[in-house]
Amino acid sequence: MALLGFIGCRPEAVPVDSITLRPTEKELMLGTTYQIVASVLPADAPQEVEWSSSDATVATVSEAGVVTAVAVGECDITATAGDKSAVCHITVVDGTPSDPDVPVTGPFDNNGASTAVFSVEEGRTVHFSRGNLQYQASTEMWRFAEHQYDYMGSANRNISSDNTGWIDLFGWGTSGWNSGATAFQPWATSATSSDYYPGGSLTNNLEGDYANADWGVYNAISNGGNRPGLWRTLTNAEWDYLLNSRTASSVGGYDNVRYIKAKVNNVQGVILFPDEYSHPGGLTALNNVNTATSAFNAYVLTADEWALMENAGCIFMPAAGYRDGMSVDYVGSYGGYWTSTFYNEVGACNLFFMADAMELRFNIRSFGLSVRLVKD
């Protein structure tokens, strides 16, 4: 008896619906390179992308989407997946390439990274971003808040795919990268925790194969170096070490001064002290340092007084509230900051603080919390 075969029974490939590029236009200094990020939807469609330049004498592009500025001029870089394509317009300008990582005078470098460092494990330090992460859906633009004590508050109720305002409270892992999660866009408001599983699995962190679900890894932050891959979110273990274990300066009779509850420019929150810190002269002496249960009025600073501490390397994390669907609550009294670490089928780990508490715990993945990025 002849054996029956199954030739022709293989499933057809899922067609590509769209391909998008980040950014869609970019000015490059002559002689520099830049990584363009392509996103192909749906996630189960073939992810192979072909790159081409309209004028290789101006700029070339590699198989991985890395653009090299060759000569002054303009050209288009095209990415093609299936029968879909997208374009990034490149302008190459003359001049000496600048190094965005060179510190400038003040507490932050040209990327918006703190010049002071904070230990997150023995022998390893990070630099904090100059403010909380913010997003504008109508332009797909990311930025850091202008001041460390800035937050959007009730404006987060306007969350939507075409919102022309800014938001700063995000569901867990909503970088905009389609990992296979149902809710991955920055404007996601689903109340179902499983919709926020990177790759569809509750045990995936915002690391490794799913690092692009981290807001800072996937996105170019417009006032934070403006290229993907510069930033990331701290893990739960790193936050624990920073808050509870690292060796820091001794100030005013306190050993290992790591954080303090505070009110800065009438905004309640937490001040983080860098590994090496000298308290500016003329400011009130510190009290209730490293005490999670102290009130926010344990230390009160005006904007001018805070500027002195900021210049000394301190980081301030405002109590920006949280979002549940379209509702925003406890603005100014509740601080919730995501980590990159999952907790269980319902929640992910976050740094939480209120007037009488401060701890690392889990929160519901669908809740909108603040994001504060770091740079290695």
N, C-alpha and C positions, 0 to 999 in steps of 0.2 A: 504494500500500500504506500502510495506516495505521501510524503509529509507535506502538510499545508503550511505555507509561509505567511508572513504578515507584512510583506513588502507594501509600502505606501501607507502604513497605519501610524507612522510617527506623527505626533501633534504638530500643527503648524506653529511657527514662531509668532509670538504676540507682536503686533505692529507697533511702531513708535508713534505716539500721539503728538509729542512735542519735544523740542530741545531748547533750553534757555542757557544764556551765558551770563556770568557775573565777572566783571562789569560788562556793560554794552558799549562803553567807550572809555579810553584810557590814554593819558598823555605820558610818554616815556622820555626819559633823558637818553641822549645818544650813548650807546654802549651798554645800556642796562638790560636786564631781563625781567619778565613778569609772567606769573602763572595765571592763565584764564581758567575759570572753573565752569565746566559744562554739567548740566543736569538733564538727564533723559527720562521722560515719563512715557508709560508707566514703568515702575521699577522692575517688572518681570519681562520687559521688552529687551532686546539686545542692546547692550550698553557700549558697544564699540563706536568710537567717534573718530572721524577723519577730519584732519585740520589742513587748511590751506591759506595762503596769503595772496592777496590781489596784486601785490608788488613786493617780491622778495628782495628787491634792492633797497627797500625802505625798512621792512621788518620781516624776519623769518619766523616760522612757528614749528615746533617739534611735534612728534607723534603724541606727546603728552599734553600739548597745549601751552608750552612755554614759549613766549614771544621774546625775540631778541631784536633790539632796536639797532639797525645797521646804518641808516643814513637819515638826515633830516627830510621830513615829508609826511605824507599821510597814506594810509592803506586800510583795507578791511581784512580782518581775520575771520574766516568762515569755518564753522564746525558743522559737520553733517552726520546725522545718525538715521539710518534707514532712508526714507524719502523726505526727511525734515532737516532744516538747516537754520542756523542763527549766526548773527554777525556781531563782532566787536570792532568798533572803529578805533584805529590806532593813530595817534599823532606823535611823531618823534621830533623833539626840539633839541637845539644845540645847547651846550653848557657842560659844566663839570658835574658828573653824577654825584648826588649828595648821598650821604650815609644816614638814613633815618634813625639808626640806632645810636648815633653819637649824642650823648646827653647835652642839653642846653642849660643855661643858667635857670635855676628854679627847681621845684620838686618833681617835675616830670620831663621826660625826654621828648624827642620829636614824634615818637609813636604814641605819646600819652601814657607811657609806663613810668611808674614811680622810680626815681633814682635811688631811693632807699630800698633795702631788701628785707624780706621776711622768710625765715626758715620754715619749710614744710616737712622736712625730715632731716636727719642728721647729715650734714654736709651738702644740703641742697636748698637753694633759695629761689624765690620768685619776686617779681615786681607787680604791683597792683595797677589796674587801669585808673585813669584820672576821675572816673565817675561811673555810675550805674549804666548798663546797656539800655539803649533806646532804639525804637524801630518805627519807620513810617511806611505803611503798606503801599500807598499810592506811588511811591518812588522806589520801593524795595531798598531803602537806604537804612543802614545801621550807623549809630554814632554813640559816643560816650557823652553823658551829661556834662554840661559846661562847668558846673560846680559839684563838689562831692556831696553837698547837702541837697542837691536838686532831685526831685522826683515828680512824676506826672499825676499821681493821685487819681481823682475821679475821671480824668481823661481816658483812663483805661476802659471805661464803660463803652467807649466808641469803637472798640476793637472790631475790625472787619477787614475783608480782603482789599477794600478800596478806601480805607480811612485816610484822610489827608492830614490828620494830626499825628501825634507821636504817642507811643505806648511804651511801658517799661515793666510790665508784669506778664510773664510767659508761662505756659504749661511746660512740663519737663521735656527736654529734648526737642523743642520746636524751633530748630535752626533754619528750617526751610528745606533741608535735605530729605529726599524721599528714601528712607531706609527700608520701607515696607510697613512702617507704622501707618495707621489710619489718620491720626492727627499728628502732623509734623510741621505744619505751617505756623509762623509766628502769631497768626490771628486765630488759631484753633481754640474753640470754646466747648468742644465735646466734654460731657461730664462722665464719660466712660473711661476708667483708668486704663483698661487694656488697649484703648486706642493709641496710647502713648508708649507702647512697647517698641523700642528700636529693633528693627528686624523681625518684629512680631513675637519676640520672646521677652518674658518678664525679667529674666536674669541678665539681660544685656545692659552694660553700663555705657556711658557716653565716651567710650574709649576704644582703642584697638580697631576692629573692623567697623565699629559704629562711632568712631571719633567725629565724623562729620555731623552727627546729631548734636554735637557741642557747638553752640552759637559762635564761639570765637575761632574754632578750627575751620568751620565751613565758610564763614562770611568775611568779607572785607569791611572793616570798620572805618568809616569815612575819615574820622579824625583820630584814628588809631593805627596809622601805617598804611591803611587803604589797600591791604592785600590779604587774602585768606591765609590761615595757618599761623598767624602771629600770636594768637591768644588761645586760652582755654579756660575751663572751669575747674576749680580745685576738687579733688576727691574728698570723701568724708574723712578718710584717715589723715589727709594733709591738713584739713581744718582742725582736726583734733590735736595734731602736733603743734600747729601754730598757736592755738588758744591755750593749750594746757601743758605742753612739754618743752618747747624750745627755750634755749638760753637767750635771755635778752638783758637789756641794761637795768641797772639798779638806780632808782630815782627817788629822792625825798624819803628815804627810809624803807622803800619797797624794793624787794628783790624781784628780778625777772618781770619787769613791767610789760605786760603783753596787751592788755585792753582795758577799757574803762567805759561804763555807761555814761552818756553825756547828752547835753543839749547844745547844738551848734547853730548859731543864727536862728534861734527859736525852733530848730528842727531836732527831734529826738532821735537818738541812734547810738551807735557804738564806735568809739575811736580805737583803731588798732595801732600799736606802737611798733616801729621797726626794730630790728635786732639791735641796732646801735642808735641810742637816743639820748639827747641832752635837752632837758626841759628849758625852754626859752625864759630868759630873765624877764621879770615884770608880770608874769602870769601867776595866777593862784596856784598854790601847791596842790599836788595830786592827792586824792583821797579815795578810799573804796576801790582801789585798783585790783583788777582780776577778780572782782566779786560779781558773780552772775545775778545775785538777787538784789543788788543795789538799784535805786531808782535812777531815772534819766537825769534828774536834777542833782545827781551826785557831783556833776561837774558841768558848769554852764559857761559858755564862751560866746562872745559877740563874733561877727564876721571878721573883724580886724584881728581879734585875739586868735581866732582859728587860723588865719593866714600865717601867723607865727608858728603854730604847731604843724601846719601843712608844710611849711618850708623846712621844718625840722624832720620831715619824713613821715608824718602820721597820715593814716587813711581813715576816712569817716564813712560809715555805712548807715544811711538813713532808714528810719522805720517807715517804709513806703506803703505798708498795708498789703492786702492780698486780694486777688480776684477769683470769684467763683462764678463761672459762666460770664454773664454781663454785669454782675454785681461786684462792687468794690467796697471793702469794709476795712475798718481799723486803720485808716490812713493816718499816719503820724504817731501811732502807738504800737504797731506790730511790725516787726522786721522778719522777713522770710527770704533766705537766699539759697538758691539751688546748689547742690553739689553735683558731681558727675556720676554718683553712685546710686544704684537701685537699692531698694529696701525689701519690698515684697510685692505681691501681685497688685496691691492697691497704691503703694506709695514709693517715693524716692527720698533719699536723705537730703536734709537741708539744715542750714543754720537758722535757728529761731531765737528771737528775743522780744520780750515785752518788759514792762516796768519792773516786775518782780521775778523775772526768769531769763535765762539765756542758756541754750543747750543745743547740741546736735541731736536731731530726732528725724522722723520721717513726716512727710506731708503728702496729701493726695496728689497724684501726678497731674490731674486735670486742673488743679488750682494754679492761678497765675501768681508767681513769685518773682522777686527781683533776681537779677543776674549781675554778678560782679566778676569780671574776668581777670586773669593774671597772665603774665608773660614770663617764660623761663629764661 
